[in-house]
Amino acid sequence: MYAMHNDIPNKRHPPNAGPHPSTQKNFRYICASYIVKTMDILTKSLSQLFIPRQKAMDLITLNAADIQQRQLFSLLRKAADTEWGRAHDFKSIRSYRDFTQRIPLQSYDSLKPRIMKMINGEKNILWPGQVKWFAKSSGTTSDKSKFIPMTREIRAAQYQGGFDAVAAYLRHNPGSRFFSGKGLILGGSHSLSPLNRQAHCGDLSAVLIQKLNPLVNLIRVPGKRIILMDEWEQKIEAIVNSASNKNVCSLSGVPSWMLALIKAVLRKTGRRTLSDVWPNLEVYFHGGISFEPYRDQYQTLIPSPTMRYVETYNASEGFFGLQDDPASPSLLLMPDYGIFYEFVPLAEVESSNPPAVAIDGVETDKNYALIITTCGGLWRYAIGDTIRFTSLNPHKFVITGRTKHFINAFGEELMVDNADQAISQTCRQTGARVKEYTVAPLFILHLGKGLHQWFIEFEKPPASVPGFESLLDQNLQQLNSDYEAKRYKNIALMPLQITIAAEGSFYNWLRLKGRLGGQHKVPRLSNSRLFIDELMAISRDRK
């Protein structure tokens, strides 16, 4: 039949016109099928590399207390002959109690003099040898930069965390085609720049990409030149141009900035959803800020029923945890990344000598400030994050906010996770979509009480702002009993108020602060009105 068809001349397909269109179509189908099968084989082959670690993770996380004890004394032993180790006589420390009594809790400011020595090329200060790379972090409460030492050991731990996140994902998704295409990594906007002849700095993602195994670059987009660009808006355009026509299977980055990239891709391609652009996209590894306020928008823009979301918890200071079970939002604390963890009850954080407990002393459903000692040379360092354990065997937790970013102006103890959950739930109830928000107390002095003022930039505003206010207030009361108690009959707290932000207010605030891209974020909650007043001033200028 095939021969007869090609022997018969016709106007639509002349004899000398080459292969018949149906033949070309069949050839393309055969090639596509071959490529898919090849990629499936590749994914299955590469997935085998993760199996030993998948098995090891079970044993490691179930023996976290013992491993943590070993981590502590390994860190002390390695740093015993450093300037810091000699100053605190590490060689004589025999117990965790000795450790806590010998070294008080540290902040960046207390470690900064020694970090500056490291930047200037001095060796054996907080960690053995000379440290040449530093992660630049501006934080959220100051315009001044912090420079976090990026030793070989802490970089290796960061890479291990990324490997383990993929291992956990593949374990729960055996049909994955993770390696059949590219992984799009959206990093920070700082270019690598020399601090001096001895040291270099950059955003965490820039430092890690600069030192990444070249083999990983084969399955990653965009290229190093683009990812290290320091002008955020130009970088977004370059990423869109380089990646929109690629076969992207995974995304990695901060939710707010990744959302901006997705919308830029859709504008460039003219497509309605990201599934139309990248049909093989299957997973998004996210971190840096809570995903909850953005979840509904992602599910709208990526409607694929097979799309999955995996949270990771890493910062310039280290990689701490990952979501190992897609059915639970809790993160698994990773005890073997060269980090020793301590936990200070949030209620004690402001005391002069706050008590800390190791991992074997924590309780569930209690907010703790996270304290870390790392192979990056940070000793009993208060990172500024708060967490709450949901399980102790293994140790799983949720991130609840920042030690400086909660509201307790009226005894309500409102945490960021309460606010994120409430805003997400209210959006689902009303059909609204929130782009960004921040909250601060508003004191009504003549009444001797006050309220929470919410400054919200909507992607899609609710039909009724008063109705949104009422629902949001009800949801907060259901999530936080202290807030509910203070709201009872308006005794201490009056109903919350929403002020609508002009479009682009939060973006311009970040731009003016030099914080576009990366893991930079808007403070969600604050006892101070500093952030909200600055944002509201920008909003007034834009109206």
VOGU-3710 file (C-alpha; in Angstrom, 3 decimals, decimal comma):
1> myamhndipn> 0,000/0,000/0,000  2,823/2,368/0,861  4,587/1,707/-2,490  1,390/2,121/-4,515  0,626/5,399/-2,773  4,014/6,854/-3,651  3,900/5,619/-7,262  0,672/7,441/-8,080  1,212/11,064/-9,189  -1,176/13,690/-7,852
11> krhppnagph> -1,373/17,450/-7,712  -1,030/17,667/-3,942  2,149/15,586/-3,843  4,159/15,579/-7,110  6,470/12,598/-7,769  9,720/14,542/-7,247  8,611/16,471/-4,164  10,354/14,233/-1,634  8,734/12,093/1,099  4,985/12,295/1,437
21> pstqknfryi> 3,790/14,479/4,410  2,364/11,413/6,088  5,791/9,815/5,905  7,369/12,913/7,451  4,751/12,881/10,181  5,396/9,222/10,926  9,142/9,872/10,987  8,707/12,715/13,476  6,458/10,525/15,622  9,032/7,723/15,586
31> casyivktmd> 11,818/10,161/16,516  9,731/11,693/19,312  8,865/8,250/20,672  12,525/7,243/20,550  13,578/10,403/22,403  10,921/9,873/25,085  11,981/6,277/25,585  15,641/7,316/25,723  14,877/9,988/28,300  12,840/7,533/30,363
41> iltkslsqlf> 15,793/5,152/30,380  18,114/8,020/31,338  15,890/9,077/34,250  15,603/5,518/35,506  19,368/5,036/35,238  20,218/8,276/36,994  17,576/7,613/39,642  19,570/4,581/40,735  22,263/6,949/41,998  19,858/8,273/44,623
51> iprqkamdli> 18,781/4,933/46,110  21,672/4,531/48,619  21,017/7,995/50,013  17,263/7,358/50,176  17,930/4,355/52,400  20,495/6,217/54,486  18,109/9,122/55,116  15,710/6,801/56,958  18,397/5,709/59,422  19,936/9,160/59,790
61> tlnaadiqqr> 16,744/11,017/60,609  15,577/8,391/63,095  18,864/8,692/64,994  19,069/12,477/64,925  20,031/12,983/68,585  23,065/10,680/68,394  24,159/12,125/65,062  23,807/15,659/66,384  26,010/14,813/69,365  28,673/13,537/66,991
71> qlfsllrkaa> 28,296/16,612/64,790  28,941/18,920/67,742  32,168/17,240/68,816  33,342/16,907/65,239  32,934/20,676/64,785  34,727/21,383/68,068  37,589/19,063/67,178  38,098/20,545/63,696  38,087/24,141/64,955  40,081/23,588/68,155
81> dtewgrahdf> 43,203/25,295/66,811  41,431/28,282/65,277  41,506/31,688/66,915  37,906/31,140/68,074  38,617/27,613/69,296  41,594/28,684/71,353  39,718/31,666/72,798  36,996/29,328/74,095  39,289/26,384/74,917  37,487/23,899/72,687
91> ksirsyrdft> 39,910/21,122/73,670  38,552/21,062/77,221  34,851/20,861/76,266  33,502/17,471/77,303  29,719/17,915/77,144  26,917/19,950/75,639  26,628/21,728/78,988  30,295/22,756/78,765  29,632/24,032/75,251  26,701/26,228/76,277
101> qriplqsyds> 28,513/27,614/79,301  31,692/28,365/77,374  30,102/30,134/74,412  27,225/32,628/74,691  24,663/32,963/71,906  26,010/34,964/68,978  24,627/37,455/66,477  26,181/38,589/63,221  27,435/41,745/64,933  29,255/39,754/67,607
111> lkprimkmin> 30,971/37,565/64,971  31,556/40,371/62,481  35,062/41,406/63,682  36,361/37,891/63,075  34,470/37,558/59,770  36,181/40,755/58,607  39,533/39,168/59,455  38,571/36,212/57,257  37,545/38,554/54,426  40,945/40,206/54,680
121> geknilwpgq> 42,646/36,880/54,104  43,555/35,814/57,640  43,581/32,056/58,211  42,259/29,861/61,026  39,891/32,444/62,497  36,421/30,887/62,883  37,208/27,817/60,783  40,448/26,106/59,737  42,279/27,476/56,732  41,546/30,458/54,527
131> vkwfakssgt> 37,990/31,164/53,381  37,780/32,807/49,957  34,018/32,860/49,296  31,313/34,726/51,199  27,560/34,779/50,665  26,186/38,308/50,709  22,914/38,668/52,591  21,155/41,933/53,309  18,564/40,496/55,696  15,206/42,192/56,092
141> tsdkskfipm> 15,744/44,610/58,944  18,794/46,536/57,749  20,261/47,879/54,536  23,726/46,784/55,650  25,064/43,598/54,097  26,095/40,515/55,979  28,889/38,333/54,613  28,477/34,683/55,565  31,586/32,475/55,217  31,145/29,855/52,512
151> treiraaqyq> 33,708/27,215/53,411  34,184/24,130/51,256  32,351/22,115/53,915  29,276/24,349/54,036  29,078/24,448/50,229  29,240/20,646/50,171  26,370/20,554/52,696  24,305/22,892/50,487  24,850/20,614/47,489  23,969/17,577/49,617
161> ggfdavaayl> 20,711/19,241/50,596  19,801/19,770/46,949  20,709/16,156/46,156  18,594/14,895/49,060  15,592/16,993/47,998  15,701/15,326/44,577  16,228/11,912/46,219  13,120/12,368/48,361  11,119/13,537/45,353  12,148/10,600/43,167
171> rhnpgsrffs> 11,350/8,169/45,970  7,717/9,276/46,006  7,486/9,663/42,219  8,950/6,537/40,575  7,355/7,475/37,236  9,207/10,790/37,126  10,944/12,012/33,961  13,001/14,459/35,981  16,136/14,086/33,853  14,380/14,115/30,489
181> gkglilggsh> 14,753/17,896/30,228  16,233/20,923/31,899  15,957/22,277/35,413  15,369/26,032/35,578  17,110/27,638/38,549  16,187/31,218/39,383  18,979/32,634/41,495  19,723/35,985/43,032  20,613/39,198/41,237  24,035/39,849/42,803
191> slsplnrqah> 26,970/39,454/40,485  30,070/37,889/41,916  32,440/40,693/42,857  35,826/40,765/44,580  35,805/42,079/48,141  39,587/42,291/47,885  42,443/40,176/46,570  41,713/37,398/49,055  37,926/37,041/48,971  34,902/37,053/46,660
201> cgdlsavliq> 31,248/37,543/47,484  27,900/37,015/45,848  24,341/35,976/46,492  24,145/32,430/47,903  22,852/31,001/44,616  25,573/32,836/42,683  28,315/31,382/44,879  26,878/27,874/44,631  26,441/28,064/40,851  29,967/29,438/40,448
211> klnplvnlir> 31,361/26,360/42,212  28,837/23,844/40,841  29,956/20,573/39,299  30,165/21,214/35,512  28,111/18,065/34,840  25,098/19,643/36,564  25,250/22,554/34,111  24,358/20,131/31,322  20,824/19,765/32,706  20,335/23,327/33,954
221> vpgkriilmd> 19,037/26,570/32,435  19,818/29,402/32,114  23,557/29,460/31,477  26,025/30,751/34,060  26,439/34,108/32,306  22,735/34,860/32,609  22,216/33,517/36,119  25,056/35,699/37,406  23,716/38,913/35,852  23,332/41,616/38,469
231> eweqkieaiv> 20,502/43,660/36,905  17,294/41,866/37,816  14,980/43,069/35,046  17,537/42,430/32,299  18,181/38,994/33,781  14,489/38,079/33,718  14,339/39,048/30,034  17,465/37,026/29,275  16,112/33,963/31,118  12,828/34,162/29,226
241> nsasnknvcs> 14,613/34,408/25,878  16,951/31,514/26,644  14,568/29,110/28,384  11,070/29,601/26,955  11,797/27,238/24,047  13,571/24,604/26,156  12,116/21,389/27,577  11,929/22,470/31,213  10,956/19,738/33,675  11,692/21,364/37,038
251> lsgvpswmla> 11,832/24,793/38,647  13,838/26,009/41,651  13,605/29,392/43,343  11,730/31,768/45,638  7,923/31,763/44,999  7,444/35,522/44,615  10,280/35,944/42,105  9,503/32,714/40,253  5,946/33,970/39,807  7,320/37,127/38,169
261> likavlrktg> 9,384/34,954/35,804  6,416/32,738/34,936  4,309/35,756/33,993  7,167/37,085/31,854  7,382/33,706/30,063  3,620/33,765/29,383  3,826/37,321/28,012  6,729/36,340/25,756  5,087/33,193/24,397  1,490/34,413/24,316
271> rrtlsdvwpn> 0,395/31,244/26,096  -2,295/31,113/28,774  -0,627/28,651/31,158  2,885/27,441/31,834  1,757/23,912/31,027  1,284/25,094/27,441  4,892/26,336/27,347  6,563/23,478/29,216  4,237/20,440/28,979  6,769/18,182/30,741
281> levyfhggis> 7,123/20,442/33,789  6,544/18,235/36,844  8,029/19,758/40,022  8,853/23,085/41,656  11,414/23,175/44,493  10,675/26,326/46,458  11,951/28,047/49,594  12,877/31,386/51,081  9,320/32,470/51,891  6,033/30,716/52,580
291> fepyrdqyqt> 4,391/29,194/49,521  0,846/29,395/50,917  -0,072/32,924/49,745  1,004/31,959/46,219  -0,296/28,377/45,971  -3,601/29,176/44,259  -1,889/31,393/41,666  0,597/28,647/40,825  -2,152/26,067/40,482  -3,991/28,411/38,105
301> lipsptmryv> -0,917/29,111/35,982  0,258/25,463/36,058  -3,002/23,457/35,841  -1,278/20,128/35,172  -2,665/17,447/37,555  0,815/15,899/37,756  2,552/19,101/38,932  4,175/18,755/42,362  5,623/21,216/44,866  8,517/20,498/47,233
311> etynasegff> 9,639/22,907/49,959  13,253/23,231/51,031  14,751/25,208/53,903  18,152/26,595/53,082  19,783/29,944/53,665  23,211/31,517/53,283  24,092/29,991/56,660  23,245/26,413/55,697  20,732/23,857/54,461  18,452/22,772/57,298
321> glqddpasps> 15,478/20,759/56,100  13,368/19,494/53,235  9,892/18,199/52,518  10,273/14,445/52,224  6,563/13,568/52,182  4,295/15,225/49,583  1,262/14,504/51,767  2,580/16,635/54,641  3,766/20,274/54,681  6,231/19,536/57,489
331> lllmpdygif> 9,953/19,586/56,753  12,418/16,912/57,786  15,286/18,280/59,876  18,536/17,033/58,353  21,002/16,236/61,179  24,120/15,315/59,173  24,965/18,440/57,181  27,790/19,673/59,424  25,370/21,734/61,515  24,590/21,440/65,229
341> yefvplaeve> 21,135/22,737/66,139  19,870/24,377/69,292  16,463/25,794/70,062  15,422/28,703/72,285  11,746/28,980/73,315  10,413/32,078/71,583  9,120/33,509/74,862  12,718/33,549/76,168  14,427/35,088/73,135  14,614/38,618/74,542
351> ssnppavaid> 15,942/37,580/77,962  19,550/38,398/78,869  20,661/34,763/78,923  18,044/32,753/77,017  18,042/29,001/77,698  18,620/26,674/74,784  17,992/22,959/74,293  19,507/20,478/71,866  17,389/18,318/69,603  16,676/15,741/72,317
361> gvetdknyal> 15,024/18,424/74,462  12,478/19,914/72,072  8,699/19,556/72,294  6,022/19,613/69,634  3,666/22,568/69,116  6,048/25,072/70,660  7,720/27,978/68,844  11,517/27,997/68,982  14,159/30,393/67,722  16,700/28,432/65,694
371> iittcgglwr> 20,368/28,529/66,807  23,080/26,961/64,636  26,726/25,978/64,914  28,144/25,171/61,485  31,102/24,000/59,452  30,943/27,471/57,955  32,393/28,938/61,150  29,202/30,178/62,803  29,100/29,360/66,526  25,801/29,354/68,431
381> yaigdtirft> 24,502/31,768/65,820  20,926/33,047/66,057  19,749/32,859/62,464  16,542/34,794/63,183  14,029/32,137/62,100  11,386/30,471/64,264  10,125/26,915/63,831  7,600/24,591/65,463  8,071/20,824/65,640  5,183/18,681/64,441
391> slnphkfvit> 6,915/15,321/65,051  9,847/14,044/67,110  10,464/10,669/65,492  11,639/11,685/62,991  12,070/15,394/63,776  9,746/17,326/61,480  8,834/20,976/61,701  7,204/23,959/60,036  8,740/27,408/59,698  6,623/29,854/61,668
401> grtkhfinaf> 8,386/33,156/60,992  11,176/35,382/62,173  12,214/36,327/65,682  11,823/39,966/64,702  8,805/39,518/62,439  5,739/38,790/64,506  3,161/41,008/66,163  2,729/40,962/69,905  1,683/44,567/70,478  -1,448/43,510/72,369
411> geelmvdnad> -0,466/40,041/73,619  -1,784/38,325/70,486  1,489/36,623/69,437  0,584/36,545/65,761  3,162/34,566/63,756  3,870/34,697/60,038  2,509/31,207/59,420  -0,824/32,271/60,987  -1,000/35,263/58,656  0,022/33,264/55,556
421> qaisqtcrqt> -2,550/30,564/56,234  -5,295/33,081/56,961  -4,664/35,135/53,820  -4,519/31,967/51,692  -7,783/30,639/53,137  -9,542/33,987/52,721  -8,451/34,199/49,085  -9,920/30,755/48,409  -13,184/31,788/50,058  -13,504/35,024/48,086
431> garvkeytva> -11,760/34,285/44,792  -9,279/37,098/45,424  -5,555/36,808/44,781  -2,943/38,576/46,900  0,347/39,629/45,340  2,101/40,953/48,487  1,192/42,112/51,971  2,592/43,426/55,219  0,961/43,956/58,623  1,667/46,294/61,540
441> plfilhlgkg> -0,191/47,410/64,666  -2,122/50,669/64,631  -2,560/52,162/68,110  -5,727/54,104/68,923  -4,484/55,975/71,949  -7,710/57,655/73,016  -9,381/54,231/73,270  -6,403/52,523/74,917  -6,460/49,744/72,333  -5,618/49,191/68,711
451> lhqwfiefek> -5,905/47,007/65,614  -3,868/45,314/62,928  -3,478/47,280/59,717  -3,021/45,090/56,646  -1,424/46,726/53,616  -2,249/44,463/50,652  -1,431/44,603/46,949  -4,010/42,468/45,184  -3,437/40,553/41,982  -7,209/40,201/41,834
461> ppasvpgfes> -9,169/42,263/44,376  -12,166/40,786/46,219  -15,687/41,815/45,257  -16,060/43,326/48,730  -13,103/44,606/50,751  -15,172/44,796/53,992  -16,254/41,200/53,409  -12,619/40,176/52,874  -11,657/41,984/56,100  -14,328/40,164/58,085
471> lldqnlqqln> -13,392/36,724/56,743  -9,692/37,352/57,276  -10,340/38,362/60,875  -12,445/35,232/61,478  -9,783/32,982/59,947  -7,073/34,525/62,130  -9,170/33,869/65,225  -9,579/30,224/64,229  -5,822/29,843/63,686  -4,563/31,731/66,757
481> sdyeakrykn> -6,241/31,432/70,143  -4,297/34,391/71,573  -5,521/36,607/68,765  -9,041/35,281/69,318  -8,851/36,091/73,045  -7,711/39,662/72,384  -10,448/40,118/69,809  -13,180/38,914/72,195  -15,696/41,758/72,433  -12,956/44,093/71,134
491> ialmplqiti> -11,349/44,019/74,595  -7,801/44,682/73,402  -8,003/44,401/69,621  -10,513/45,994/67,301  -11,323/44,410/63,901  -8,443/44,513/61,457  -8,366/47,055/58,650  -7,130/46,641/55,089  -5,461/49,395/53,086  -5,129/48,586/49,393
501> aaegsfynwl> -1,705/49,225/47,886  -1,190/50,785/44,486  0,110/48,355/41,880  3,888/47,953/42,049  4,275/49,421/45,554  6,096/46,420/47,021  8,244/45,937/43,921  9,345/49,566/44,031  10,065/49,365/47,762  12,374/46,408/47,103
511> rlkgrlggqh> 13,940/48,200/44,126  14,669/51,306/46,200  16,254/49,078/48,851  18,383/47,295/46,225  16,697/43,967/46,997  15,253/42,778/43,708  15,504/39,034/43,098  17,144/36,212/45,018  15,802/35,494/48,472  14,971/39,105/49,241
521> kvprlsnsrl> 11,497/39,493/50,642  9,036/41,928/52,141  8,638/41,608/55,932  5,175/40,158/56,507  4,692/41,164/60,155  6,309/43,719/62,400  5,665/45,291/65,792  7,085/48,478/64,261  5,376/50,650/61,642  8,651/51,335/59,829
531> fidelmaisr> 8,019/49,038/56,855  4,323/49,714/56,422  4,768/53,496/56,601  7,510/53,391/53,951  5,350/51,218/51,702  2,270/53,369/52,153  4,279/56,476/51,233  5,390/54,790/47,991  1,800/53,746/47,295  0,521/57,321/47,734
541> drk> 3,127/58,576/45,266  1,976/56,011/42,672  -1,712/56,887/42,903
//
